[in-house]
Amino acid sequence: VNIMQKKLIMVGSAGTLSTIPLLRLLVEKVAEGGGQLDLTNKDVQSIPELRNSQLNVQ
């Protein structure tokens, strides 16, 4: 049996995303399942593809 799997990657502030009720539910479910990854600005700087991205704008 071949089952296709899809993944969703969201980048943003969990606090900001949670201001939208539907996204708050999604953020909570993802966190419950251990699927939330918290990155610091230092972490972002260590990834060459993200170094000059909009993620660094504060």
mmJSON file of the N, C-alpha and C atoms, coordinates in Angstrom:
{"data_MODEL":{"atom_site":{
"group_PDB":["ATOM","ATOM","ATOM","ATOM","ATOM","ATOM","ATOM","ATOM","ATOM","ATOM","ATOM","ATOM","ATOM","ATOM","ATOM","ATOM","ATOM","ATOM","ATOM","ATOM","ATOM","ATOM","ATOM","ATOM","ATOM","ATOM","ATOM","ATOM","ATOM","ATOM","ATOM","ATOM","ATOM","ATOM","ATOM","ATOM","ATOM","ATOM","ATOM","ATOM","ATOM","ATOM","ATOM","ATOM","ATOM","ATOM","ATOM","ATOM","ATOM","ATOM","ATOM","ATOM","ATOM","ATOM","ATOM","ATOM","ATOM","ATOM","ATOM","ATOM","ATOM","ATOM","ATOM","ATOM","ATOM","ATOM","ATOM","ATOM","ATOM","ATOM","ATOM","ATOM","ATOM","ATOM","ATOM","ATOM","ATOM","ATOM","ATOM","ATOM","ATOM","ATOM","ATOM","ATOM","ATOM","ATOM","ATOM","ATOM","ATOM","ATOM","ATOM","ATOM","ATOM","ATOM","ATOM","ATOM","ATOM","ATOM","ATOM","ATOM","ATOM","ATOM","ATOM","ATOM","ATOM","ATOM","ATOM","ATOM","ATOM","ATOM","ATOM","ATOM","ATOM","ATOM","ATOM","ATOM","ATOM","ATOM","ATOM","ATOM","ATOM","ATOM","ATOM","ATOM","ATOM","ATOM","ATOM","ATOM","ATOM","ATOM","ATOM","ATOM","ATOM","ATOM","ATOM","ATOM","ATOM","ATOM","ATOM","ATOM","ATOM","ATOM","ATOM","ATOM","ATOM","ATOM","ATOM","ATOM","ATOM","ATOM","ATOM","ATOM","ATOM","ATOM","ATOM","ATOM","ATOM","ATOM","ATOM","ATOM","ATOM","ATOM","ATOM","ATOM","ATOM","ATOM","ATOM","ATOM","ATOM","ATOM","ATOM","ATOM","ATOM","ATOM"],
"id":[1,2,3,4,5,6,7,8,9,10,11,12,13,14,15,16,17,18,19,20,21,22,23,24,25,26,27,28,29,30,31,32,33,34,35,36,37,38,39,40,41,42,43,44,45,46,47,48,49,50,51,52,53,54,55,56,57,58,59,60,61,62,63,64,65,66,67,68,69,70,71,72,73,74,75,76,77,78,79,80,81,82,83,84,85,86,87,88,89,90,91,92,93,94,95,96,97,98,99,100,101,102,103,104,105,106,107,108,109,110,111,112,113,114,115,116,117,118,119,120,121,122,123,124,125,126,127,128,129,130,131,132,133,134,135,136,137,138,139,140,141,142,143,144,145,146,147,148,149,150,151,152,153,154,155,156,157,158,159,160,161,162,163,164,165,166,167,168,169,170,171,172,173,174],
"type_symbol":["N","C","C","N","C","C","N","C","C","N","C","C","N","C","C","N","C","C","N","C","C","N","C","C","N","C","C","N","C","C","N","C","C","N","C","C","N","C","C","N","C","C","N","C","C","N","C","C","N","C","C","N","C","C","N","C","C","N","C","C","N","C","C","N","C","C","N","C","C","N","C","C","N","C","C","N","C","C","N","C","C","N","C","C","N","C","C","N","C","C","N","C","C","N","C","C","N","C","C","N","C","C","N","C","C","N","C","C","N","C","C","N","C","C","N","C","C","N","C","C","N","C","C","N","C","C","N","C","C","N","C","C","N","C","C","N","C","C","N","C","C","N","C","C","N","C","C","N","C","C","N","C","C","N","C","C","N","C","C","N","C","C","N","C","C","N","C","C","N","C","C","N","C","C"],
"label_atom_id":["N","CA","C","N","CA","C","N","CA","C","N","CA","C","N","CA","C","N","CA","C","N","CA","C","N","CA","C","N","CA","C","N","CA","C","N","CA","C","N","CA","C","N","CA","C","N","CA","C","N","CA","C","N","CA","C","N","CA","C","N","CA","C","N","CA","C","N","CA","C","N","CA","C","N","CA","C","N","CA","C","N","CA","C","N","CA","C","N","CA","C","N","CA","C","N","CA","C","N","CA","C","N","CA","C","N","CA","C","N","CA","C","N","CA","C","N","CA","C","N","CA","C","N","CA","C","N","CA","C","N","CA","C","N","CA","C","N","CA","C","N","CA","C","N","CA","C","N","CA","C","N","CA","C","N","CA","C","N","CA","C","N","CA","C","N","CA","C","N","CA","C","N","CA","C","N","CA","C","N","CA","C","N","CA","C","N","CA","C","N","CA","C","N","CA","C","N","CA","C","N","CA","C"],
"label_alt_id":[null,null,null,null,null,null,null,null,null,null,null,null,null,null,null,null,null,null,null,null,null,null,null,null,null,null,null,null,null,null,null,null,null,null,null,null,null,null,null,null,null,null,null,null,null,null,null,null,null,null,null,null,null,null,null,null,null,null,null,null,null,null,null,null,null,null,null,null,null,null,null,null,null,null,null,null,null,null,null,null,null,null,null,null,null,null,null,null,null,null,null,null,null,null,null,null,null,null,null,null,null,null,null,null,null,null,null,null,null,null,null,null,null,null,null,null,null,null,null,null,null,null,null,null,null,null,null,null,null,null,null,null,null,null,null,null,null,null,null,null,null,null,null,null,null,null,null,null,null,null,null,null,null,null,null,null,null,null,null,null,null,null,null,null,null,null,null,null,null,null,null,null,null,null],
"label_comp_id":["VAL","VAL","VAL","ASN","ASN","ASN","ILE","ILE","ILE","MET","MET","MET","GLN","GLN","GLN","LYS","LYS","LYS","LYS","LYS","LYS","LEU","LEU","LEU","ILE","ILE","ILE","MET","MET","MET","VAL","VAL","VAL","GLY","GLY","GLY","SER","SER","SER","ALA","ALA","ALA","GLY","GLY","GLY","THR","THR","THR","LEU","LEU","LEU","SER","SER","SER","THR","THR","THR","ILE","ILE","ILE","PRO","PRO","PRO","LEU","LEU","LEU","LEU","LEU","LEU","ARG","ARG","ARG","LEU","LEU","LEU","LEU","LEU","LEU","VAL","VAL","VAL","GLU","GLU","GLU","LYS","LYS","LYS","VAL","VAL","VAL","ALA","ALA","ALA","GLU","GLU","GLU","GLY","GLY","GLY","GLY","GLY","GLY","GLY","GLY","GLY","GLN","GLN","GLN","LEU","LEU","LEU","ASP","ASP","ASP","LEU","LEU","LEU","THR","THR","THR","ASN","ASN","ASN","LYS","LYS","LYS","ASP","ASP","ASP","VAL","VAL","VAL","GLN","GLN","GLN","SER","SER","SER","ILE","ILE","ILE","PRO","PRO","PRO","GLU","GLU","GLU","LEU","LEU","LEU","ARG","ARG","ARG","ASN","ASN","ASN","SER","SER","SER","GLN","GLN","GLN","LEU","LEU","LEU","ASN","ASN","ASN","VAL","VAL","VAL","GLN","GLN","GLN"],
"label_asym_id":["A","A","A","A","A","A","A","A","A","A","A","A","A","A","A","A","A","A","A","A","A","A","A","A","A","A","A","A","A","A","A","A","A","A","A","A","A","A","A","A","A","A","A","A","A","A","A","A","A","A","A","A","A","A","A","A","A","A","A","A","A","A","A","A","A","A","A","A","A","A","A","A","A","A","A","A","A","A","A","A","A","A","A","A","A","A","A","A","A","A","A","A","A","A","A","A","A","A","A","A","A","A","A","A","A","A","A","A","A","A","A","A","A","A","A","A","A","A","A","A","A","A","A","A","A","A","A","A","A","A","A","A","A","A","A","A","A","A","A","A","A","A","A","A","A","A","A","A","A","A","A","A","A","A","A","A","A","A","A","A","A","A","A","A","A","A","A","A","A","A","A","A","A","A"],
"label_entity_id":["1","1","1","1","1","1","1","1","1","1","1","1","1","1","1","1","1","1","1","1","1","1","1","1","1","1","1","1","1","1","1","1","1","1","1","1","1","1","1","1","1","1","1","1","1","1","1","1","1","1","1","1","1","1","1","1","1","1","1","1","1","1","1","1","1","1","1","1","1","1","1","1","1","1","1","1","1","1","1","1","1","1","1","1","1","1","1","1","1","1","1","1","1","1","1","1","1","1","1","1","1","1","1","1","1","1","1","1","1","1","1","1","1","1","1","1","1","1","1","1","1","1","1","1","1","1","1","1","1","1","1","1","1","1","1","1","1","1","1","1","1","1","1","1","1","1","1","1","1","1","1","1","1","1","1","1","1","1","1","1","1","1","1","1","1","1","1","1","1","1","1","1","1","1"],
"label_seq_id":[1,1,1,2,2,2,3,3,3,4,4,4,5,5,5,6,6,6,7,7,7,8,8,8,9,9,9,10,10,10,11,11,11,12,12,12,13,13,13,14,14,14,15,15,15,16,16,16,17,17,17,18,18,18,19,19,19,20,20,20,21,21,21,22,22,22,23,23,23,24,24,24,25,25,25,26,26,26,27,27,27,28,28,28,29,29,29,30,30,30,31,31,31,32,32,32,33,33,33,34,34,34,35,35,35,36,36,36,37,37,37,38,38,38,39,39,39,40,40,40,41,41,41,42,42,42,43,43,43,44,44,44,45,45,45,46,46,46,47,47,47,48,48,48,49,49,49,50,50,50,51,51,51,52,52,52,53,53,53,54,54,54,55,55,55,56,56,56,57,57,57,58,58,58],
"pdbx_PDB_ins_code":[null,null,null,null,null,null,null,null,null,null,null,null,null,null,null,null,null,null,null,null,null,null,null,null,null,null,null,null,null,null,null,null,null,null,null,null,null,null,null,null,null,null,null,null,null,null,null,null,null,null,null,null,null,null,null,null,null,null,null,null,null,null,null,null,null,null,null,null,null,null,null,null,null,null,null,null,null,null,null,null,null,null,null,null,null,null,null,null,null,null,null,null,null,null,null,null,null,null,null,null,null,null,null,null,null,null,null,null,null,null,null,null,null,null,null,null,null,null,null,null,null,null,null,null,null,null,null,null,null,null,null,null,null,null,null,null,null,null,null,null,null,null,null,null,null,null,null,null,null,null,null,null,null,null,null,null,null,null,null,null,null,null,null,null,null,null,null,null,null,null,null,null,null,null],
"Cartn_x":[0.853,0.0,0.893,0.653,1.419,0.544,0.896,0.119,0.912,0.302,0.959,0.817,1.89,1.855,2.184,1.549,1.821,2.227,3.084,3.539,3.291,3.024,2.823,3.899,4.599,5.599,5.14,4.985,4.589,5.735,6.016,7.054,6.409,6.615,6.057,6.025,5.565,5.43,4.172,4.341,3.177,2.181,2.685,1.807,0.996,1.661,0.975,-0.012,0.421,-0.472,-1.698,-1.5,-2.591,-3.644,-3.417,-4.45,-5.615,-5.417,-6.478,-7.014,-8.295,-8.833,-8.516,-8.673,-8.405,-6.929,-6.062,-4.627,-4.221,-4.904,-4.62,-4.858,-5.97,-6.25,-5.165,-4.726,-3.677,-2.369,-1.987,-0.751,-0.805,-1.948,-2.097,-1.965,-2.611,-2.544,-1.125,-0.458,0.919,1.823,1.65,2.458,2.185,0.921,0.561,1.25,1.366,1.984,3.496,4.079,5.534,6.092,5.251,5.691,6.122,6.204,6.591,8.087,8.766,10.204,10.44,11.033,11.312,12.732,12.867,14.169,14.476,15.721,16.174,16.755,17.011,17.629,19.009,19.71,21.019,20.872,19.82,19.564,19.36,18.58,18.295,19.585,20.449,21.719,22.619,22.471,23.332,22.881,21.733,21.221,21.437,22.396,22.742,21.548,20.606,19.451,18.541,18.601,17.729,18.44,19.757,20.563,20.098,19.767,19.368,17.871,17.11,15.67,14.926,13.641,12.781,12.629,13.066,12.957,13.808,14.836,15.736,15.23,14.179,13.64,12.848,13.174,12.449,12.016],
"Cartn_y":[-1.179,0.0,1.233,2.109,3.339,4.51,5.107,6.214,7.505,8.476,9.768,10.571,11.221,12.079,13.5,14.44,15.845,16.5,17.492,18.212,19.697,20.343,21.781,22.39,23.366,24.086,25.533,26.0,27.389,28.087,29.295,30.087,31.361,31.612,32.833,32.752,33.784,33.848,33.093,32.119,31.361,32.299,33.297,34.265,35.071,35.513,36.296,35.429,34.234,33.334,32.992,32.9,32.506,33.59,34.774,35.814,35.522,34.608,34.18,32.854,32.784,31.594,30.26,30.171,28.909,28.54,29.526,29.253,28.926,29.52,29.193,27.707,27.183,25.753,24.914,25.335,24.606,24.645,25.814,25.958,25.074,25.05,24.223,22.742,22.288,20.871,20.468,21.33,21.036,20.961,21.889,21.893,20.642,20.239,19.027,17.798,17.753,16.605,16.68,17.718,17.85,18.317,18.916,19.329,20.777,21.468,22.876,22.984,23.741,23.954,25.435,25.765,27.16,27.495,28.538,28.986,30.363,30.541,31.863,32.569,33.86,34.593,34.008,33.534,32.901,31.628,30.855,29.645,30.003,31.051,31.475,31.898,32.602,33.054,31.892,30.751,29.598,28.816,29.152,28.473,29.407,29.079,29.995,30.445,29.562,29.91,30.942,31.04,31.962,33.242,33.263,34.367,35.74,35.869,37.165,37.245,36.432,36.383,37.412,37.518,38.419,37.966,36.742,36.26,37.093,37.753,38.535,39.945,40.345,41.69,41.728,42.673,42.782,44.19],
"Cartn_z":[0.0,0.0,0.0,-0.95,-1.055,-0.615,0.493,1.04,0.864,0.205,0.049,1.334,1.71,2.88,2.454,3.08,2.821,4.124,4.013,5.195,5.005,6.094,6.096,6.976,6.437,7.217,7.308,8.537,8.765,9.477,9.06,9.704,10.218,11.482,12.051,13.564,14.156,15.599,16.015,16.901,17.376,18.047,18.753,19.403,18.403,17.342,16.319,15.547,15.154,14.426,15.268,16.58,17.477,17.665,17.126,17.227,16.287,15.348,14.431,14.97,15.339,16.01,15.328,14.033,13.339,13.417,13.251,13.347,14.781,15.769,17.168,17.42,16.897,17.05,16.385,15.202,14.496,15.277,15.766,16.545,17.79,18.471,19.674,19.347,18.274,17.885,17.508,16.761,16.351,17.581,18.515,19.733,20.572,20.677,21.427,20.855,19.548,18.883,18.804,19.39,19.382,18.048,17.232,15.905,15.797,16.924,16.896,17.148,16.315,16.45,16.682,17.809,18.126,17.689,16.887,16.405,16.966,17.382,17.795,16.574,16.689,15.59,15.284,16.315,16.122,15.289,15.54,14.749,13.284,13.033,11.66,10.971,11.69,11.11,10.718,11.384,11.095,9.862,9.299,8.106,6.916,6.033,4.928,4.093,3.831,2.999,3.665,4.979,5.707,6.134,6.007,6.535,6.03,4.764,4.208,3.939,4.627,4.383,5.216,4.965,5.725,7.172,7.495,8.868,9.811,9.275,10.112,10.38,9.721,9.902,11.196,12.068,13.332,13.573],
"occupancy":[1.0,1.0,1.0,1.0,1.0,1.0,1.0,1.0,1.0,1.0,1.0,1.0,1.0,1.0,1.0,1.0,1.0,1.0,1.0,1.0,1.0,1.0,1.0,1.0,1.0,1.0,1.0,1.0,1.0,1.0,1.0,1.0,1.0,1.0,1.0,1.0,1.0,1.0,1.0,1.0,1.0,1.0,1.0,1.0,1.0,1.0,1.0,1.0,1.0,1.0,1.0,1.0,1.0,1.0,1.0,1.0,1.0,1.0,1.0,1.0,1.0,1.0,1.0,1.0,1.0,1.0,1.0,1.0,1.0,1.0,1.0,1.0,1.0,1.0,1.0,1.0,1.0,1.0,1.0,1.0,1.0,1.0,1.0,1.0,1.0,1.0,1.0,1.0,1.0,1.0,1.0,1.0,1.0,1.0,1.0,1.0,1.0,1.0,1.0,1.0,1.0,1.0,1.0,1.0,1.0,1.0,1.0,1.0,1.0,1.0,1.0,1.0,1.0,1.0,1.0,1.0,1.0,1.0,1.0,1.0,1.0,1.0,1.0,1.0,1.0,1.0,1.0,1.0,1.0,1.0,1.0,1.0,1.0,1.0,1.0,1.0,1.0,1.0,1.0,1.0,1.0,1.0,1.0,1.0,1.0,1.0,1.0,1.0,1.0,1.0,1.0,1.0,1.0,1.0,1.0,1.0,1.0,1.0,1.0,1.0,1.0,1.0,1.0,1.0,1.0,1.0,1.0,1.0,1.0,1.0,1.0,1.0,1.0,1.0],
"B_iso_or_equiv":[0.0,0.0,0.0,0.0,0.0,0.0,0.0,0.0,0.0,0.0,0.0,0.0,0.0,0.0,0.0,0.0,0.0,0.0,0.0,0.0,0.0,0.0,0.0,0.0,0.0,0.0,0.0,0.0,0.0,0.0,0.0,0.0,0.0,0.0,0.0,0.0,0.0,0.0,0.0,0.0,0.0,0.0,0.0,0.0,0.0,0.0,0.0,0.0,0.0,0.0,0.0,0.0,0.0,0.0,0.0,0.0,0.0,0.0,0.0,0.0,0.0,0.0,0.0,0.0,0.0,0.0,0.0,0.0,0.0,0.0,0.0,0.0,0.0,0.0,0.0,0.0,0.0,0.0,0.0,0.0,0.0,0.0,0.0,0.0,0.0,0.0,0.0,0.0,0.0,0.0,0.0,0.0,0.0,0.0,0.0,0.0,0.0,0.0,0.0,0.0,0.0,0.0,0.0,0.0,0.0,0.0,0.0,0.0,0.0,0.0,0.0,0.0,0.0,0.0,0.0,0.0,0.0,0.0,0.0,0.0,0.0,0.0,0.0,0.0,0.0,0.0,0.0,0.0,0.0,0.0,0.0,0.0,0.0,0.0,0.0,0.0,0.0,0.0,0.0,0.0,0.0,0.0,0.0,0.0,0.0,0.0,0.0,0.0,0.0,0.0,0.0,0.0,0.0,0.0,0.0,0.0,0.0,0.0,0.0,0.0,0.0,0.0,0.0,0.0,0.0,0.0,0.0,0.0,0.0,0.0,0.0,0.0,0.0,0.0],
"pdbx_formal_charge":[null,null,null,null,null,null,null,null,null,null,null,null,null,null,null,null,null,null,null,null,null,null,null,null,null,null,null,null,null,null,null,null,null,null,null,null,null,null,null,null,null,null,null,null,null,null,null,null,null,null,null,null,null,null,null,null,null,null,null,null,null,null,null,null,null,null,null,null,null,null,null,null,null,null,null,null,null,null,null,null,null,null,null,null,null,null,null,null,null,null,null,null,null,null,null,null,null,null,null,null,null,null,null,null,null,null,null,null,null,null,null,null,null,null,null,null,null,null,null,null,null,null,null,null,null,null,null,null,null,null,null,null,null,null,null,null,null,null,null,null,null,null,null,null,null,null,null,null,null,null,null,null,null,null,null,null,null,null,null,null,null,null,null,null,null,null,null,null,null,null,null,null,null,null],
"auth_seq_id":[1,1,1,2,2,2,3,3,3,4,4,4,5,5,5,6,6,6,7,7,7,8,8,8,9,9,9,10,10,10,11,11,11,12,12,12,13,13,13,14,14,14,15,15,15,16,16,16,17,17,17,18,18,18,19,19,19,20,20,20,21,21,21,22,22,22,23,23,23,24,24,24,25,25,25,26,26,26,27,27,27,28,28,28,29,29,29,30,30,30,31,31,31,32,32,32,33,33,33,34,34,34,35,35,35,36,36,36,37,37,37,38,38,38,39,39,39,40,40,40,41,41,41,42,42,42,43,43,43,44,44,44,45,45,45,46,46,46,47,47,47,48,48,48,49,49,49,50,50,50,51,51,51,52,52,52,53,53,53,54,54,54,55,55,55,56,56,56,57,57,57,58,58,58],
"auth_comp_id":["VAL","VAL","VAL","ASN","ASN","ASN","ILE","ILE","ILE","MET","MET","MET","GLN","GLN","GLN","LYS","LYS","LYS","LYS","LYS","LYS","LEU","LEU","LEU","ILE","ILE","ILE","MET","MET","MET","VAL","VAL","VAL","GLY","GLY","GLY","SER","SER","SER","ALA","ALA","ALA","GLY","GLY","GLY","THR","THR","THR","LEU","LEU","LEU","SER","SER","SER","THR","THR","THR","ILE","ILE","ILE","PRO","PRO","PRO","LEU","LEU","LEU","LEU","LEU","LEU","ARG","ARG","ARG","LEU","LEU","LEU","LEU","LEU","LEU","VAL","VAL","VAL","GLU","GLU","GLU","LYS","LYS","LYS","VAL","VAL","VAL","ALA","ALA","ALA","GLU","GLU","GLU","GLY","GLY","GLY","GLY","GLY","GLY","GLY","GLY","GLY","GLN","GLN","GLN","LEU","LEU","LEU","ASP","ASP","ASP","LEU","LEU","LEU","THR","THR","THR","ASN","ASN","ASN","LYS","LYS","LYS","ASP","ASP","ASP","VAL","VAL","VAL","GLN","GLN","GLN","SER","SER","SER","ILE","ILE","ILE","PRO","PRO","PRO","GLU","GLU","GLU","LEU","LEU","LEU","ARG","ARG","ARG","ASN","ASN","ASN","SER","SER","SER","GLN","GLN","GLN","LEU","LEU","LEU","ASN","ASN","ASN","VAL","VAL","VAL","GLN","GLN","GLN"],
"auth_asym_id":["A","A","A","A","A","A","A","A","A","A","A","A","A","A","A","A","A","A","A","A","A","A","A","A","A","A","A","A","A","A","A","A","A","A","A","A","A","A","A","A","A","A","A","A","A","A","A","A","A","A","A","A","A","A","A","A","A","A","A","A","A","A","A","A","A","A","A","A","A","A","A","A","A","A","A","A","A","A","A","A","A","A","A","A","A","A","A","A","A","A","A","A","A","A","A","A","A","A","A","A","A","A","A","A","A","A","A","A","A","A","A","A","A","A","A","A","A","A","A","A","A","A","A","A","A","A","A","A","A","A","A","A","A","A","A","A","A","A","A","A","A","A","A","A","A","A","A","A","A","A","A","A","A","A","A","A","A","A","A","A","A","A","A","A","A","A","A","A","A","A","A","A","A","A"],
"auth_atom_id":["N","CA","C","N","CA","C","N","CA","C","N","CA","C","N","CA","C","N","CA","C","N","CA","C","N","CA","C","N","CA","C","N","CA","C","N","CA","C","N","CA","C","N","CA","C","N","CA","C","N","CA","C","N","CA","C","N","CA","C","N","CA","C","N","CA","C","N","CA","C","N","CA","C","N","CA","C","N","CA","C","N","CA","C","N","CA","C","N","CA","C","N","CA","C","N","CA","C","N","CA","C","N","CA","C","N","CA","C","N","CA","C","N","CA","C","N","CA","C","N","CA","C","N","CA","C","N","CA","C","N","CA","C","N","CA","C","N","CA","C","N","CA","C","N","CA","C","N","CA","C","N","CA","C","N","CA","C","N","CA","C","N","CA","C","N","CA","C","N","CA","C","N","CA","C","N","CA","C","N","CA","C","N","CA","C","N","CA","C","N","CA","C","N","CA","C","N","CA","C","N","CA","C"],
"pdbx_PDB_model_num":[1,1,1,1,1,1,1,1,1,1,1,1,1,1,1,1,1,1,1,1,1,1,1,1,1,1,1,1,1,1,1,1,1,1,1,1,1,1,1,1,1,1,1,1,1,1,1,1,1,1,1,1,1,1,1,1,1,1,1,1,1,1,1,1,1,1,1,1,1,1,1,1,1,1,1,1,1,1,1,1,1,1,1,1,1,1,1,1,1,1,1,1,1,1,1,1,1,1,1,1,1,1,1,1,1,1,1,1,1,1,1,1,1,1,1,1,1,1,1,1,1,1,1,1,1,1,1,1,1,1,1,1,1,1,1,1,1,1,1,1,1,1,1,1,1,1,1,1,1,1,1,1,1,1,1,1,1,1,1,1,1,1,1,1,1,1,1,1,1,1,1,1,1,1]
}}}
